[in-house]
Amino acid sequence: MRYKKTICMLYALVFIYFLSEYAAIPENIYMVAGENNSFRLNQPFKAELEADSVETLSINNKRVSENINTELGNEALISSDKAGVAGVKVKFLGLPVKKINLNFTPEKKVYAVGRAVGICVNSNGVLVLGTGKVKGENGTFYSPAENILKSGDIIKEINNVKINNKEELNDAVMKSPSSANIRFIRDGKEQSCTVYPVKSKDDNNKKLGIWVRDSTQGIGTITYYDSESKKFGALGHPINDVDTGKKIEIKDGEILNVTVDYAEKGQKGKPGSLQGTIDYNGTLGYVYENNDNGIYGTLTEEIKGKYVSVGYRNSISTGDAVILSNITSENVEEYTIHINSINRYNTSSNKNFVITITDKRLLDKTGGIVQGMSGCPIIQNGKLVGAVTHVFVNNPGRGYGIFIENML
């Protein structure tokens, strides 16, 4: 009996491993036309190239001369003379289980920036931080929104009136009759509820008994600037509310000039941070999107950096690289790092590889990666390959990076 249980557990582990590896295989892989690109698949999968225009393709530096399926195995060097798409069949035990599109693209260049900026965004609606009590006119305390609204809810309308900020929320509640019909977003889904406001004895205003926020601000780093589109990408991860931990649905925002005064050094269990002075009159651009891979917007003035080619995930290797960061004043400098490991086909959108800070200057000043360095561009072999996203809380000298293609 014990033998059978062991066999069943082994089968279950193999099946779980298969499913995890299968789920991690991407539908699209991007490669630069005209360059040798590394293609890899994890065991137990094999790959077979399918292409309509095979005359433009080379496998392991050998031209594919006939329009036939070509076995790639687990690893190969692939190149294409022209931009286009080639299909790859992923096989398991000789049977096709998935298809990957190899997208050969022209070389793309952007400015790797690395400049710290002030970031101020306004939420698309009003964010509920929590519920509380209201002292009614009779001196009794009430909790009108308790067990109805909760932390992380985004209030969009009250009694069919759109709500964009705290002032509009307070005004709508004051104008409410005996009840406030509220439309809100919870976990990405629209819902509605009814709350009965209580007139406060302290200031004679009607209140829902909720704590709210309609904007947030902080310091982060611009990763890249595309001079053709005038667009920038920053952070490499979303802006999350500090209290709820949830991604903020933004209405709009600004990036502002900031002077970094000093870096609060990171320690084990306590991340450090860049401390600076934000110039609220020094608008550099506008934010229009906050997603899992960063914040995006347009610049009102060009912020240039190092003009480099984009390197896709298949061009990244373990080894030395550099980041661009400004940890004092407004000066962007280059610091050495080491790329320890790469998960090319993981499902996480912003924790794609692990880095270690090796530059003694940076370690002496910051202890490694600190808050505000999110978005620092990572350059390897002259190409922009990613950005810093997270620090290891118990080891500030190490952290995660995001593939630049995920940001782009």
N, C-alpha and C positions, 0 to 999 in steps of 0.2 A: 504493500500500500504506500509506504513511504517513497519507494522507487517511482511509482506512478505519479505521486504528487510532485516529486522533483522534476520529472520529465515534463509534466504540465506547466510547471513554473518556468522551465527553460523555454518551452514553446511560447509562453505568454511574453517573456522578455524579448525573444527574437521578434515576435509580432509587433510589440511596442516599438522596438528599435526600427523595424521596417517602416512603420507608420510615421515615426518622427523624421526619418531620413526622406521619406517620400514627400511629406508635407513641406520640407525645407527646400525641395527642388523648385527653382523659380520658373515662371512662364517666359520671362524675357531676360536675356543677358546682353549687355551692351559692349561693343568692341569698336576700336578705332580702325577704320578702313586704311589699308596701306601699312599696318603694323602687325607684328606677330603678337597674338593674344593667347594667353594660357587658358585652356579649358579643363576643368576638373569636375569629376563626380565622385562622391563617396561610395564605398562598397555598400551593398552588393549590386549596385546598378552599373550597367554598361550603356554606351551611347553609340548611336548610328546616325551619321550625317545624311540628310536629305536636302537636295538643293536643285532648283531649276536652272540656275546660272552657274553651274559648277566650274565653268571655264575661268572664272575670276577667283576661285578659291585654291588655297594651298593648305595641305595638312602636313605638319612636321617638316616644313620647307620643301615639300614635294607637291607639284601641281596636280590637282585632280583633273584628269584629262577626259574622263567619260562620265556620262550622266547616270551613274549608278550609286546605290547606297554604299557608304564607306564606314567601316567600323572605326570608332574613335577610342574604344576602351574606356578607361577611367580618366585618362589625362592625355592632352594633345596640345600642340601649338597650331593655331588656326589663323589664317590671314585671308583678306579679300582685297583685290585691287580696287574695287568700287563699293560705294555705299549700297546697301540692300539688306535683305533678310534671307537667312538660311534656316531650315528646320532641322532639329535634332530629335530623333526618337530615343526616349529613355527606355531601356529594357531591363526586365527582371526575369532571370532564368530563361532568357531568349524571347520572352513575350513583351510587346510594347505596352507600357503602363502610363506614359506621359509624353508630352511634347514640349520642347523648349524652342523659342525663337531666338536665333542669334542675330542681333541687330547691329550691322556694321554702319557706323556713322562717320561723317567727316570730322576731322579734328576740330575741337571746340576750345576756344581760349576765353578766359575770364581773368579779372583781377582778384588775386588772393589778398584780402585786406588785413584782417587781424586787428582792427581798431576797436577799442572799447567805446560804447555809446550809451547814453541814457535811453531807456525804452519806457514809454508810457502808453498804455492801451486802455480803451474803454470797452467794457463788456457789452455784448449785444443783448440788452435786457439788464435786469438787476439780479445779482447773485445772492442767494440766501446763505448766510454763514451759520445760522442756528436760530432757535426760538428762545423766547424769554417771557418774563411776566410783565403785566401792565397793572399799575395801581389804579383801580376804577374810582369813580366819583364817590362811591360809598366807603372807600378805604380798603376794600377787599382786592386781593391780587388775583388776576386772571391770566390765563395762557391761551389766547384765542387761536393761535396757529399750531399749538402742540399736537403732535401725531397727525398733522395734516400736511404742513410743509416741513422740509428737512434740509439739512446742510447739503449744498450742491445744486439745489433747484434754481432754475433761472426764470424769474418772473418776466413774462412778455407783455401781458395785458391785464388790466383790472377794469371790469365792467365795460369791456370792448374798447378801452382807451389804451393805446400803445404806451409801454413804459420803457424809457431809455436810460433813466438815471434816478437817483434817490429823490430828487426834488419832484419829478413827475410822479413817482410812487406815492410820496406823502400827499401830494395834491389830489391824486385819484382816491386815496383812502379817505381824506377829509370830505370829499364830495360824495362818498358812498352813502347810500341809505342805510338800512339796518345790516345789510350784508355786502360783501365784496366778492364778486365772481372773478376768480383768478385763473388765467391761462398760463401754464408754465411748462418748462422742459425738464424732464428728469431722465438721466441716463440716455439722452438722445431721443427720447420719445415725448411727444406733446401730451399733456394731461391738463385736467381742469379740476378745480375745487371751489368750495365756498367757505369763506372765513368771516366771522362776525366781529368787526372792529370794536374795541373798547375805548370809551372816552377817558382819557387820562386825567386824574385829579391834579397831577403836577403842573401840566401846561394846557389843559383843556383841549388837547388835540386827540383825534381818533387814531388809534394805533392797532397794528396787526400782531404786535408782540414778536417781531423778527429782527435779527441783526442782518444787515445787508452791506454789499460793496458794489460799486459800479465802475471802478477803475483800479489799476495797479501799475506800479512802476519799479524799476530797478536798473542794474547795469548788466550789459551783455556785450558780445563781440560780433561784429559783422564778419561773415566768412568770405563772401565773394560779392563782386559787383560786375554785372554784365553791361558793358558800355553801349552795346547795340540796343538792348531793350530798356536800359536805364533802371533795371531791377536789381535788387540785392536779396541775399539770403543770410540769415543770422541764427545763432544759438545751436542749431542742430537738434533741438528738442522743443516741445511745446512750452508755452508759458502756462504754468499751473498756478491755481490760487494757493497762497501760502497756508490758508486755514483748512480748506477742503481737500487740497491735493489734486483737484480735478482740473482738466484742461479748460481754460477760459474761452468761451465763445465770444470773439471780439467783434465790435462794430467798426472801430477804426483805432488809429493810434499814431504816434509820432516817434521818430528816433531823434535824439537831441545830442548836442555836443556835450562832452563830459571831460573833465580834467581829473585823472586818477591821482589822488593824493598819496596813497600808500596801499600796500597789500597786507591785510590781516593774515598772518601765517597760519596755514592749516596744520592740525595736529591729529593724532590717532583718535577717531571717534568724534572729531569736531572739525568740519570743513572750514577753511578760511574764506576770505572774500576780498574783492577789490573795493576799496573805499574811495569815493570821488565826489566831486561837485558837479551836479547837473545844471547846465545853462538852459533854463526853460524858455528862453528867447532865441536859443540857437538851434532852430529846426534844421535838421539835415535831410529828412525825408519822411515818408508816411508809410504806415503799416496797414496792409489790407488783409492779411491772412495769418492765422496761427494754427498750424497743424502738427502732427506727430513728428515731423522732420525739421521743424523750426518755424521762424516767422519770416514773412516775405513782404516786400513793398517796393516803392520807387524812391529814388533820391532826387532832391531838389538841386543838389550840387554834386559833382563827381567826387567820389572818395576813391582814389586809385591806390593800388598797392603793387604787388609783383604780378606782372602779366605772364600767365602760365597756361599750359594746356591742361585740360581735364583728363584725369586718369581714372578709368573705370575699375570696378572691384577686381577684375581679372589681372590688372596690372600691378596690384599691391602685393608686396612680399614682406615676410618677416625680416627685420633688420632696421638699420638706422633711417631716420627721417628728421624733419624739423617742423616746428610750429611757429607761427607768427603771432605775437601778442604784445600789447602795451600794458605794462604793469606799473608804469610811472608816467606821470604827465600825459602827453599825447604822442609819445615816441613808440613806434612799433619796432620791435626787434625780433631777431631769429634765434630760436633756442632748440637744442638738440633733444631728440627723444628716441626711443626704440620701440618698434612695433613687435609685440611679443607673440600674438596669435591672431588669426583671422578666421572668422566664420563666414565664408563667402555666401552661403545659402541659408543663413538662419532666417527665422521669421520676424525677429525684432527689427524694427525700422531704424533705430538709432543707437544700438549697442552692437556694432558689427565687428569691431576688433579692439584688442586690448593694447594700451600703450604704457610705457614707463618714461617718466621725465629723467633724462640723464645729464642735463645741463646744470652744472654746479651753481652758476649765477642765479638761475631760476629757483633752484632748490633752496639756496641761501635766503632769497627774498620772500618766497611764498610757501616753501615746504612742498611744492609740487603744483597740483591743480587746485584752484580755488574758485568759488562762486564769482561769476563775472567773466571767467575765461571760456565759458561755453560758447562755442562758435569759432574758436581759434582755428584757422586753417592749418591742415596738415599737408606738407609737401614732401614727396619722395621721388627721387630721380628726376627732379625738375618738373613734376606734375602735381597738380592739386588733386589729392586722392580722398580727402575727408576733412572732418572737423572734430574737435574735442567736444564731448557731450556730458560726461558724468565723471565724478571722482569716486574712487573707492574710499568709503568713509573711514575705514580702519587702516588705510594706507594711502595718504594723500599724494604720494609720489606716483601712483598708478591710476588709470582711469579707462574710459571707453571712448571710442571714436565712431563716427557715422560715415558710411560711404558717401562721397560727394554726389554720386549719381542718385542716391535717395533724396538728397536735398534738391538736386536739379530736376 
